[in-house]
Amino acid sequence: MELRNIKTFAKVAEIGNFSRAAQELGYAQSTVTMQIQALEQELQATLFERNGKRITLSAAGEEFREFAYEMLRQEHRALDYFRNETEPTGTIRVGVMETMCASRYGDIFKGYMKKYPKVKVKTVVATTLECMDMLEKGELDVILTVDKKLNRPTWETAHEIETEISFFCSKNHPFAKRKSVTIDELIQETFIHIEEGCNYREAFEQFLADQGKWVAKVHEVGYTRMIIDCVAENIGVGLLAKFTLEEALKEGKIAVVNVEDYSISMLMQVVYGKNRWTTSALRAFLEYSKEVLV
């Protein structure tokens, strides 16, 4: 049983597509097909069910995946031991929310690249739903997100931190001088909102919908820093993770708005696929991100 065939099996299992797996591995599609066929002949089992362009693991494939990952883990251990390499190498693909990039937590990528120069980092900035979809398809190795608790049987949460989501206004807004405001007062204001599909925006809008209420007027802005700038200019009020507001609060440009009988908190999470083998690059990222995020 050849390791290269097992590696190809693992990649196809993650991506669910022969041609895309071939692309990532640097093979012709026919080579990937032959490698999987050779593996199936050795095991005397069908590993994939083919439904048009989409490939899914068969029952036998699901069972064999655990053996495949264990063999690949052992290969990595052997290589690490005999090469005596203390520095991680390879490639890591990370999905992250734009909100995190616009805060001090964005420095995690710069710091990681400086600390591990032999690792190639591919960063994808996307919404939580997009990141989750790419992680599920095997297009990402790990995601950093702010959301409610993410629970899937094939995922592992490396670490999580509770994060406050805050309403905020310009320092010149009347709300800035008040201890608190009511929901009814708040929703009469123009909101500078991040795009639809954002988890904390959805949570707030669902809360309002349950009461038959809605925000009077919304401007959608896809960039966190632009939202903060618009609010600072008193164009409207906003709702963002509080860690993104730290700099503007320190500079006195904005003020947090406390809302009576309502608050939102979510979890900053680092999540990866537990059914894939953990490379030295991913292990290093999980360790480094814990140092930065805690």
C-alpha angles and dihedrals in degrees: 000000000000120000092219089061090050091050089051091049091052092050094049090047090054098044101032094217130091098208095048091046089051090050093053093045094046093240134126112255090244089059092054090049092051092048093052091045091051090051092048091050092051092049094037088225138107107244100184136039112215117214107172108295093340118090122198131181117261120223088266090048091054090053094045093049091072091053091046094053092047091052090049091048089053090050090053091048091051093048093047091049099048097036088048089212112168094179120078118240137182131057133308124194114206129187117203139172117249087233091066093046089056092058138060087276089072086075089073090084095047091047093047093050091050093048096045107032093166092064119087110220122206111189123193117192109205145131120284092256092051092048091049091051093050092047091051091050093049093247091120131041097204139001133208113206146155110226145108114299110303111220123180127145093234095049133082126202108220093190141336138198128197109243129196118229111211139199111219141180141187118286085243095054117105089238089065091071096048130088092220144346133210125249090245091056092046097052092054088068125088109255125216096209134183114239123295113274093047106136100227093043088052091048091053094045091048090052089053093045091054087060095042092251136123141180113273097225135003134195112194118217121175098205125073097212092050089052090052091048092050092049091047087055088054095245091132145316126280146207120215142140106286094233089066090058097055097100096044091047091050090051090050094238096125141020132217114246115219112211121207115246095355136088137151130213130170139176127265101216139186107205132179137172109269094196092065123079113261111238123209088252092055093045090052091048092051091050094044095046090053090056092050100040100044 
